[in-house]
Amino acid sequence: MPVAPKVDIGPQAYRVYRNGDRLVIRFGVGQIPTGIRGVRPHTGPFYVWDMDTGKVAAKTSKTGYTDRNEAVRIAREYREKYGAYVRFKF
């Protein structure tokens, strides 16, 4: 298991527990799906997601970031400060 996983690879489970919980990357970068399904599904700003709460990470831009690299940089800072993994129930 990597000490510093990539924050822009999407949700990936590194371990599945007996009760169904999964050990996943805590902070990730993604977009909110917009538009008609199959026609430009991912457009708009990039957000830093916190899987511990299931929402946009606290103290980040609530309107999102236009530059993907800026969102990745902030997610990496959060990963180093608050931890890389969290146990999450899907």
C-alpha positions in Angstrom: 0.0 0.0 0.0 1.6 3.3 -1.0 2.4 5.8 1.7 1.3 8.8 -0.5 -1.3 7.5 -3.0 -2.2 9.6 -6.1 -5.1 11.9 -5.4 -6.4 12.0 -9.0 -6.9 8.3 -9.8 -10.5 8.2 -8.5 -11.9 6.0 -5.7 -9.9 2.8 -5.4 -10.2 0.3 -2.5 -7.0 -1.0 -1.0 -8.7 -3.4 1.4 -12.1 -4.8 2.0 -13.1 -5.5 5.6 -15.4 -8.4 6.7 -18.3 -6.0 7.4 -18.1 -4.5 3.9 -16.2 -1.3 4.7 -13.4 -0.4 2.4 -10.1 1.3 2.9 -10.0 4.1 0.3 -8.0 7.1 -0.6 -9.3 10.0 1.7 -8.8 13.0 -0.6 -9.6 12.9 -4.3 -10.0 15.3 -7.2 -13.1 15.1 -9.4 -15.9 16.9 -11.2 -19.6 16.8 -10.7 -21.3 15.0 -13.6 -23.3 17.5 -15.5 -25.3 17.5 -18.7 -27.0 14.6 -20.5 -25.7 11.2 -19.8 -23.1 10.2 -22.5 -22.8 13.8 -23.8 -19.9 15.6 -22.1 -20.6 14.0 -18.7 -17.8 15.7 -16.8 -17.5 19.4 -17.4 -17.2 22.3 -15.0 -14.9 23.0 -12.1 -12.7 20.5 -10.2 -13.4 19.8 -6.5 -11.4 18.3 -3.7 -13.5 15.5 -2.2 -13.1 14.2 1.4 -14.3 10.6 1.6 -14.4 10.8 5.4 -17.4 13.1 5.2 -18.5 12.3 1.6 -18.5 16.0 0.7 -16.2 18.7 -0.6 -13.2 19.0 1.7 -13.5 21.7 4.4 -11.7 25.0 3.8 -11.5 24.5 0.0 -13.3 26.4 -2.6 -17.0 25.6 -2.6 -17.3 26.8 -6.2 -14.4 24.5 -7.3 -11.2 25.2 -9.2 -10.9 25.8 -12.9 -7.3 24.5 -13.0 -7.0 20.7 -12.3 -3.4 21.1 -11.2 -4.4 23.6 -8.5 -7.0 21.1 -7.1 -4.4 18.3 -7.2 -1.9 20.4 -5.3 -4.4 21.2 -2.6 -5.5 17.6 -2.3 -1.9 16.5 -1.9 -1.4 19.1 0.9 -4.5 17.8 2.7 -3.3 14.2 2.2 0.0 15.0 3.9 -1.7 17.0 6.7 -4.7 14.8 7.6 -3.8 11.3 6.4 -4.0 9.4 3.1 -6.6 6.7 3.8 -10.0 6.3 5.5 -12.3 3.4 6.2 -15.5 4.1 4.3 -18.8 2.2 3.9 -20.2 2.3 0.4 
